[in-house]
Amino acid sequence: MKMSIERALDILDPASVAEHSPEEWVQAHRMACQALALLRWIPAAERKPEEDELVLGVVSAELGPHAWITDGIAIVEYDETVDQWLLEAWPEVEDVEVSHWMRLPMLPEGVGT
């Protein structure tokens, strides 16, 4: 049985008085754990994202003369073939350092389909 996000949130809400079965409680907690795993910051030294996967990164890079970003958030991808991080908005920038990354959230239901 597939549980909706709304139902899982209702079950997990401490103020909720809704009735639910033990199986629903377990499924709601499983969904919450999966969501948290997707939303954690992963140290870049620990592992890199999949090839061609756009992610959020904590970035430091020189964007050009008199322009740089230090510990900012940007959309990046890791190019395994050249062992290099690439900024989505500035693909020509080299020497991009990423300390941590996380997966992008899913689009809302019905958007982009």
N, C-alpha and C positions, 0 to 999 in steps of 0.2 A: 504494500500500500504506500503510495507516494503522499507525503505530507506537504501541505502548502507552507510557505514561509510564515504567513500570517498565523496559521494554527500553531506552528512551532514557537513563535514569539508569545502567543497567548499562554501556552503551556509553561514557558520559561519565565513569564512575568510573575514576580513574587506577589504582586497585588491581585493576581487573577484568582477567581473563585471557580473557574471552569472545571468541569469533571473531565478526567482523562484516564485512560488505561495505563498500566505499567509499560506496555509496549509502545504507546504514544510518547510517554515520558522518555524512554530510552532513545527512540527515534529523534525526538526534538533535541536531546542532548548530543546525539551523534552529529546532527546537522550543525549545531552550534560549534562543536569541536572542529568540524571540517571547515567552517567559515573562518574560524580563528586561525587555523593553519594557513589558509590562503592569504590572510591579511597581516601576517607577521613580517617584520623586517628581517631579511636574511643577510648575514654578513657576506660580502663578496668574496672574502677569503675562504669562507666555508664551502660555497658552491656558486656556480653561475646559472643563469636561466637557460632554458632550452634555446637552440638556435632559431633565429628569426622571431623570437618572442619579445614583444615590446613590454617593458616593465617601468615602474617608477624607480628612480635611483637617487641616492644622496650623492650629489655630484660636486666635484671641484675641477675647474678647467679654465684655461685662458681662452676667451672667445675671440679675442683680437686685441689690437693695441688699445690699452686703457679700458678694456672690458674683460671681466672675469666673473666667475661664479665660484663661491666657496661654501661648501656644505649646503647647497641649494637642492631643490627637488626638481627633477626633469624626467622626461620620458627618454629612455635609453634602450639599447639592445647590445648584447655581447656578440662580437664576431669571433668565433672560435678559430677560424682559419688564420687570422692575423693576431690573435690574442689581444684584442682591443675592444674597449667600450666605445660605442658610437652614440652621439646625441641625435635624437630624432629631428630636432629643430635646426641643428647646425651640423650636418653630416661631415662637413669639411674640417671641423675642429679635431685636432689630434691631441694625444696625451690626456685623455679624459680619465679622471680617477673617480671610481665609484666605491664608496665604503660599504653601503648596504643597498639592497633592492627588495621590492615586493611586487607581486603580481597586480595588474590593473583590475579594478572591479569589473564585474559583468555589466553589460548594458541593461537598462530596465526592460522588463518584459514588453515586447511589441515594438521596441526601438531597434532600427537597423535590420529588420527582417523583410 
